[in-house]
Amino acid sequence: MKDIMGLIYTGENDARLRELTVTRAIAAMPVAGRYRVIDFLVSSMVNAGMKNIGVITQKNYHSLMDHLGSGKEWDLHGKNNGLHILPPFLTRENVGLYPGLLDALRSNSNFFVRSKQEILVLSNSSIIYNARLDELVQFYQDTNADITLLYTKDPTMKRDEYGTYLQLDKSGNVTDMEVQPTHPGYDNVYMQVMVIKRELIKELVDKAVSHGQHSMDRDILLRLVQDRSAKVNAYEYKGKCWMIDSVQSYFKFNMDILDPKMRKGLFREDMPVFTKVRDEMPACYGDDATTVNSLVADGCQVDGTVENSILFRGVKIAAGAHVKNCIIMQDGQVHEGAYIENCILDKQAVIKRNSKLIGPEAYPIVIGKDVVI
């Protein structure tokens, strides 16, 4: 895998995540108590043996840069290769907002020039998975494909008017694609992960951008498939994956992780998920504390009742407070006598004494960062 490099694009549309992405990219979204979305992507690449990984940022990337740092937690801080954060290159023509993935790749062409690896694994950052990317690359090499796409048959990944869907023949070759269809007609959902030669992606991107094209799926992949000018095949990912594209999908992922089977499937012993370490005291539980089916991170202080919830580091639940089906991010507080259900509290959010917040399970209440209720 020394000849493989990884590249993660973090500029997806985040409008449907509302308050949760005002100050951060989707890749920096806190999940599962102590992780960020990007941890799963970088860890998959590192577990596959990649030592040269780039992260293309677009906007609201300070939280992401702070989390990734030098890449030490992923052992990507050596003298050669390592983790490269690629912020927007600002010019008169480029104001830092890429119209599409192709423009982002074109603006970061120097990363391709500096890199010595010949094969690129390109991923977006809005899908959580823990895949054997070394097997994906091996399939790409064994089949002599020009491009190999990663896909899933998971029906929960299908979205109306969103995503890309593949039609495959018996050999796994892509024969047709639907890009953002009103109602998807194919069951194979493209996970926005591809394997391609470094020189080929440079050539395709330069040609497309010079013709005013912006979309990788619609302007490059769809054309290659329809013209049959390149061999494009697909590799099935059979594990569980989640698309983080709305408040509801974010809430569902975290609630799914409370299921031990789901958690064991994602956090595999042979494929660890690494994250930034924050030294904290262990969680502290008061004499009257009650905790049921919840993930409680280190540094938490629980004196009340917590049910089916995820508490990030440093959260404080006061005596007499009741938290049910909630996600409370780092350093959040719920004071005495408060009751909250089906809520998402961003960092440092505070629920004052005797407050009551109950949201519908299908549409949880979101409390923004540093907000006091």
C-alpha positions as CSV (number, residue, x, y, z in Angstrom):
1,M,0.0,0.0,0.0
2,K,3.0,2.3,-0.1
3,D,2.0,3.3,-3.7
4,I,-1.5,4.5,-2.5
5,M,-2.4,8.0,-1.4
6,G,-5.7,9.2,0.1
7,L,-7.6,12.4,-0.4
8,I,-10.7,13.6,1.5
9,Y,-13.0,16.4,0.3
10,T,-14.8,18.2,3.1
11,G,-16.8,20.8,1.1
12,E,-20.2,19.1,0.9
13,N,-23.5,21.0,1.2
14,D,-24.4,21.3,4.9
15,A,-27.5,23.5,4.8
16,R,-29.8,20.7,6.1
17,L,-27.7,20.3,9.3
18,R,-28.7,23.8,10.3
19,E,-27.2,25.1,13.6
20,L,-24.8,22.1,13.8
21,T,-22.7,23.2,10.9
22,V,-22.7,27.0,11.5
23,T,-19.2,26.9,12.9
24,R,-17.9,23.5,11.5
25,A,-17.8,21.3,8.4
26,I,-19.6,18.0,8.3
27,A,-16.3,16.3,8.6
28,A,-15.8,17.9,12.0
29,M,-19.2,16.9,13.4
30,P,-18.9,15.3,16.9
31,V,-20.3,11.8,16.9
32,A,-20.5,8.7,19.2
33,G,-19.3,10.5,22.4
34,R,-15.6,11.3,21.5
35,Y,-15.2,11.1,17.8
36,R,-15.5,13.3,14.7
37,V,-16.9,12.1,11.3
38,I,-13.5,12.4,9.7
39,D,-12.0,10.0,12.2
40,F,-13.6,7.1,10.5
41,L,-12.4,8.1,7.0
42,V,-8.8,8.8,8.0
43,S,-8.7,5.7,10.2
44,S,-9.9,3.5,7.2
45,M,-7.1,4.9,5.1
46,V,-4.5,4.5,7.8
47,N,-5.6,0.9,8.5
48,A,-5.2,0.2,4.8
49,G,-1.5,1.3,5.0
50,M,-1.7,4.8,3.5
51,K,0.9,7.2,4.7
52,N,0.1,10.2,2.5
53,I,-3.4,11.7,3.1
54,G,-4.7,15.1,2.1
55,V,-7.8,16.8,3.5
56,I,-9.3,19.5,1.2
57,T,-11.2,22.1,3.3
58,Q,-13.5,24.8,2.1
59,K,-15.3,26.8,4.8
60,N,-15.7,26.6,8.6
61,Y,-12.6,24.5,8.8
62,H,-10.9,25.8,11.9
63,S,-12.6,23.2,14.1
64,L,-11.4,20.5,11.7
65,M,-7.8,21.8,11.7
66,D,-7.8,21.9,15.4
67,H,-9.0,18.3,15.6
68,L,-6.6,16.9,13.1
69,G,-3.6,18.9,14.2
70,S,-0.3,17.3,12.9
71,G,-1.9,13.9,12.4
72,K,-0.1,12.4,15.4
73,E,-3.1,10.4,16.6
74,W,-3.1,8.6,13.2
75,D,0.7,8.2,13.1
76,L,0.7,10.7,10.1
77,H,3.3,13.1,11.5
78,G,6.5,11.7,10.0
79,K,9.1,13.6,7.9
80,N,7.9,12.0,4.7
81,N,4.3,12.0,3.5
82,G,1.9,12.4,6.4
83,L,-1.3,14.3,6.9
84,H,-1.8,17.4,4.7
85,I,-4.6,19.9,5.4
86,L,-5.3,21.8,2.2
87,P,-7.3,25.0,2.9
88,P,-8.8,27.1,0.1
89,F,-6.2,29.0,-2.1
90,L,-7.6,32.5,-2.2
91,T,-7.1,34.5,-5.4
92,R,-9.2,37.2,-7.2
93,E,-10.9,34.4,-9.2
94,N,-11.2,31.9,-6.3
95,V,-12.9,33.3,-3.2
96,G,-12.5,30.1,-1.2
97,L,-15.9,28.5,-2.2
98,Y,-15.5,25.7,-4.7
99,P,-18.5,25.3,-7.0
100,G,-17.8,21.5,-7.0
101,L,-15.3,18.8,-6.3
102,L,-13.5,19.3,-9.7
103,D,-12.7,22.9,-8.8
104,A,-11.3,21.7,-5.4
105,L,-9.1,19.2,-7.1
106,R,-7.9,21.7,-9.7
107,S,-7.0,24.3,-7.0
108,N,-5.0,21.6,-5.1
109,S,-3.1,20.2,-8.0
110,N,0.1,20.9,-6.3
111,F,-0.7,18.1,-3.8
112,F,-0.8,15.7,-6.8
113,V,2.5,17.1,-8.1
114,R,4.3,16.7,-4.8
115,S,3.0,13.2,-4.1
116,K,5.0,10.2,-5.3
117,Q,2.2,7.6,-5.1
118,E,0.6,6.5,-8.3
119,I,-2.9,5.4,-7.1
120,L,-5.4,7.7,-5.4
121,V,-8.3,6.8,-3.1
122,L,-10.7,9.8,-3.2
123,S,-13.5,10.1,-0.6
124,N,-16.0,12.7,0.5
125,S,-16.7,13.3,4.2
126,S,-20.4,13.0,4.8
127,I,-20.6,9.2,4.9
128,I,-19.5,7.2,8.0
129,Y,-18.1,3.8,7.3
130,N,-15.2,1.5,8.4
131,A,-14.1,-0.2,5.2
132,R,-11.2,-2.4,4.2
133,L,-9.9,0.0,1.6
134,D,-6.9,-2.3,1.0
135,E,-9.3,-4.9,-0.4
136,L,-11.0,-2.1,-2.6
137,V,-7.6,-1.2,-4.0
138,Q,-6.7,-4.8,-4.6
139,F,-10.0,-5.3,-6.5
140,Y,-9.1,-2.2,-8.6
141,Q,-5.7,-3.7,-9.5
142,D,-6.9,-7.2,-10.1
143,T,-9.6,-6.1,-12.6
144,N,-7.3,-3.6,-14.4
145,A,-10.0,-0.9,-14.1
146,D,-9.4,2.7,-14.9
147,I,-11.8,3.7,-12.0
148,T,-13.3,1.6,-9.2
149,L,-16.2,2.9,-7.2
150,L,-17.3,1.8,-3.7
151,Y,-21.0,1.2,-3.4
152,T,-23.6,-0.2,-0.9
153,K,-27.0,-1.9,-1.3
154,D,-28.1,-0.5,2.1
155,P,-31.6,0.9,1.5
156,T,-31.3,3.5,4.2
157,M,-28.7,5.3,2.1
158,K,-31.1,6.1,-0.7
159,R,-32.4,9.7,-0.9
160,D,-34.8,11.4,-3.3
161,E,-33.1,14.1,-5.4
162,Y,-29.8,13.3,-3.8
163,G,-26.9,11.0,-4.4
164,T,-25.6,8.8,-7.2
165,Y,-26.9,5.4,-8.1
166,L,-25.2,2.7,-10.2
167,Q,-26.4,0.0,-12.7
168,L,-24.0,-2.9,-12.8
169,D,-23.5,-5.9,-15.1
170,K,-22.6,-9.4,-13.8
171,S,-18.9,-8.6,-13.9
172,G,-19.4,-5.6,-11.7
173,N,-18.8,-3.0,-14.5
174,V,-20.9,0.2,-14.3
175,T,-23.2,0.3,-17.3
176,D,-25.3,3.3,-16.2
177,M,-25.6,6.0,-13.5
178,E,-28.3,8.2,-12.1
179,V,-27.1,11.5,-10.6
180,Q,-29.5,13.1,-8.1
181,P,-32.6,11.4,-9.5
182,T,-36.1,12.4,-8.3
183,H,-36.7,8.8,-7.4
184,P,-33.7,6.5,-7.6
185,G,-34.2,3.6,-10.0
186,Y,-31.1,1.6,-9.0
187,D,-30.4,0.0,-5.7
188,N,-26.6,0.4,-5.8
189,V,-25.7,3.6,-3.9
190,Y,-22.4,5.1,-4.8
191,M,-20.6,5.9,-1.5
192,Q,-18.5,8.7,-3.0
193,V,-15.3,6.7,-2.7
194,M,-13.2,6.0,-5.8
195,V,-9.9,4.5,-6.7
196,I,-8.1,6.0,-9.7
197,K,-4.6,6.6,-11.0
198,R,-3.1,10.0,-10.0
199,E,-2.2,11.0,-13.5
200,L,-5.6,10.0,-14.9
201,I,-7.5,12.1,-12.3
202,K,-5.3,15.1,-13.1
203,E,-6.0,14.8,-16.8
204,L,-9.7,14.4,-16.4
205,V,-10.0,17.3,-13.9
206,D,-8.0,19.7,-16.1
207,K,-10.1,18.9,-19.2
208,A,-13.4,19.2,-17.3
209,V,-12.7,22.4,-15.5
210,S,-11.4,24.0,-18.7
211,H,-14.9,23.3,-20.2
212,G,-16.6,24.9,-17.2
213,Q,-17.7,21.7,-15.5
214,H,-17.9,21.3,-11.7
215,S,-19.5,17.9,-10.8
216,M,-17.3,14.8,-10.6
217,D,-20.3,12.4,-10.9
218,R,-22.3,14.2,-13.6
219,D,-19.6,15.7,-15.7
220,I,-16.9,13.0,-15.5
221,L,-18.1,9.6,-14.3
222,L,-21.4,9.7,-16.1
223,R,-19.8,10.7,-19.4
224,L,-17.1,8.0,-19.1
225,V,-19.8,5.3,-18.4
226,Q,-22.0,6.5,-21.3
227,D,-19.2,6.8,-23.8
228,R,-17.5,3.7,-22.6
229,S,-14.2,5.5,-23.0
230,A,-12.9,4.1,-19.7
231,K,-13.4,0.9,-17.7
232,V,-15.4,1.9,-14.6
233,N,-16.4,-0.9,-12.2
234,A,-17.7,-1.1,-8.7
235,Y,-16.8,-2.9,-5.4
236,E,-19.6,-3.6,-2.9
237,Y,-19.1,-2.6,0.7
238,K,-21.2,-5.0,2.8
239,G,-20.8,-3.3,6.2
240,K,-23.1,-0.8,7.7
241,C,-22.8,2.9,6.7
242,W,-24.5,6.1,7.5
243,M,-25.0,9.3,5.4
244,I,-24.8,12.4,7.6
245,D,-26.8,14.9,5.5
246,S,-29.5,16.2,7.9
247,V,-30.3,16.7,11.5
248,Q,-32.4,13.5,11.5
249,S,-29.7,11.3,9.9
250,Y,-27.1,12.7,12.4
251,F,-29.5,11.9,15.3
252,K,-30.2,8.4,13.9
253,F,-26.6,7.5,13.6
254,N,-25.8,8.4,17.2
255,M,-28.9,6.5,18.4
256,D,-27.9,3.5,16.3
257,I,-24.5,3.4,18.0
258,L,-26.2,2.8,21.3
259,D,-27.0,-0.7,19.9
260,P,-24.1,-3.0,20.9
261,K,-24.3,-4.9,17.6
262,M,-24.1,-1.7,15.6
263,R,-21.3,-0.5,17.7
264,K,-19.3,-3.7,17.4
265,G,-19.8,-3.7,13.6
266,L,-18.4,-0.2,13.3
267,F,-15.7,-0.3,15.9
268,R,-13.9,-3.5,14.9
269,E,-10.9,-4.8,16.8
270,D,-9.0,-5.4,13.6
271,M,-9.8,-2.0,12.2
272,P,-9.5,0.5,15.1
273,V,-10.9,4.1,14.8
274,F,-8.4,6.7,16.0
275,T,-9.2,10.1,17.3
276,K,-7.7,13.1,19.1
277,V,-6.9,12.3,22.7
278,R,-8.0,14.7,25.4
279,D,-6.7,13.8,28.9
280,E,-9.7,13.8,31.3
281,M,-10.6,12.3,34.6
282,P,-13.0,9.2,34.3
283,A,-16.7,9.9,34.4
284,C,-18.0,10.6,37.9
285,Y,-21.5,9.3,39.1
286,G,-23.3,10.7,42.1
287,D,-25.0,8.5,44.7
288,D,-28.4,9.1,43.2
289,A,-27.3,8.9,39.5
290,T,-29.1,6.6,37.1
291,T,-27.7,5.7,33.7
292,V,-29.5,3.4,31.3
293,N,-28.2,2.3,27.8
294,S,-26.0,5.4,27.3
295,L,-22.5,6.3,26.2
296,V,-20.8,8.5,28.7
297,A,-17.4,10.0,27.8
298,D,-14.6,10.7,30.2
299,G,-14.8,13.9,32.2
300,C,-18.6,13.8,32.7
301,Q,-20.3,14.3,36.0
302,V,-23.7,12.6,36.3
303,D,-25.9,13.2,39.4
304,G,-29.3,12.9,37.6
305,T,-31.0,10.4,35.3
306,V,-29.7,9.6,31.8
307,E,-31.5,7.3,29.4
308,N,-30.6,6.2,25.8
309,S,-28.3,9.2,25.4
310,I,-24.8,10.1,24.4
311,L,-22.8,12.5,26.6
312,F,-19.6,13.9,25.2
313,R,-16.6,14.9,27.3
314,G,-17.1,17.2,30.3
315,V,-20.9,17.1,30.3
316,K,-22.6,17.8,33.7
317,I,-26.0,16.4,34.6
318,A,-27.2,17.9,37.9
319,A,-29.2,16.1,40.6
320,G,-32.9,15.9,39.7
321,A,-32.2,16.4,36.0
322,H,-33.6,13.9,33.5
323,V,-32.1,13.4,30.1
324,K,-33.7,11.0,27.6
325,N,-32.9,10.2,23.9
326,C,-30.5,13.1,23.7
327,I,-27.1,14.0,22.4
328,I,-25.1,16.5,24.6
329,M,-21.8,17.7,23.1
330,Q,-18.7,18.7,25.0
331,D,-19.0,20.7,28.2
332,G,-22.8,20.9,28.0
333,Q,-24.8,21.4,31.2
334,V,-28.3,20.3,32.4
335,H,-29.2,21.9,35.7
336,E,-31.4,20.7,38.6
337,G,-34.9,19.7,37.8
338,A,-34.6,20.1,34.1
339,Y,-36.2,17.5,31.7
340,I,-35.0,17.2,28.1
341,E,-36.0,14.5,25.5
342,N,-35.1,14.1,21.8
343,C,-32.7,17.0,21.9
344,I,-29.3,17.8,20.5
345,L,-27.2,20.2,22.5
346,D,-24.1,21.7,20.8
347,K,-20.9,22.5,22.7
348,Q,-21.2,24.5,26.0
349,A,-25.1,24.6,25.7
350,V,-26.8,25.1,29.1
351,I,-30.3,24.0,30.1
352,K,-31.3,26.0,33.2
353,R,-33.1,24.8,36.3
354,N,-36.6,23.3,35.9
355,S,-36.6,23.9,32.1
356,K,-38.5,21.4,30.0
357,L,-37.7,20.6,26.4
358,I,-39.4,17.7,24.5
359,G,-38.9,17.3,20.8
360,P,-40.5,14.8,18.4
361,E,-38.3,11.8,17.8
362,A,-38.5,12.3,14.0
363,Y,-37.4,15.9,14.3
364,P,-35.2,16.5,17.4
365,I,-34.7,20.0,18.9
366,V,-31.3,21.5,18.2
367,I,-29.8,23.9,20.7
368,G,-26.8,25.8,19.2
369,K,-23.3,26.3,20.6
370,D,-23.1,28.4,23.8
371,V,-26.9,28.9,23.9
372,V,-28.5,29.1,27.4
373,I,-32.1,28.0,27.7
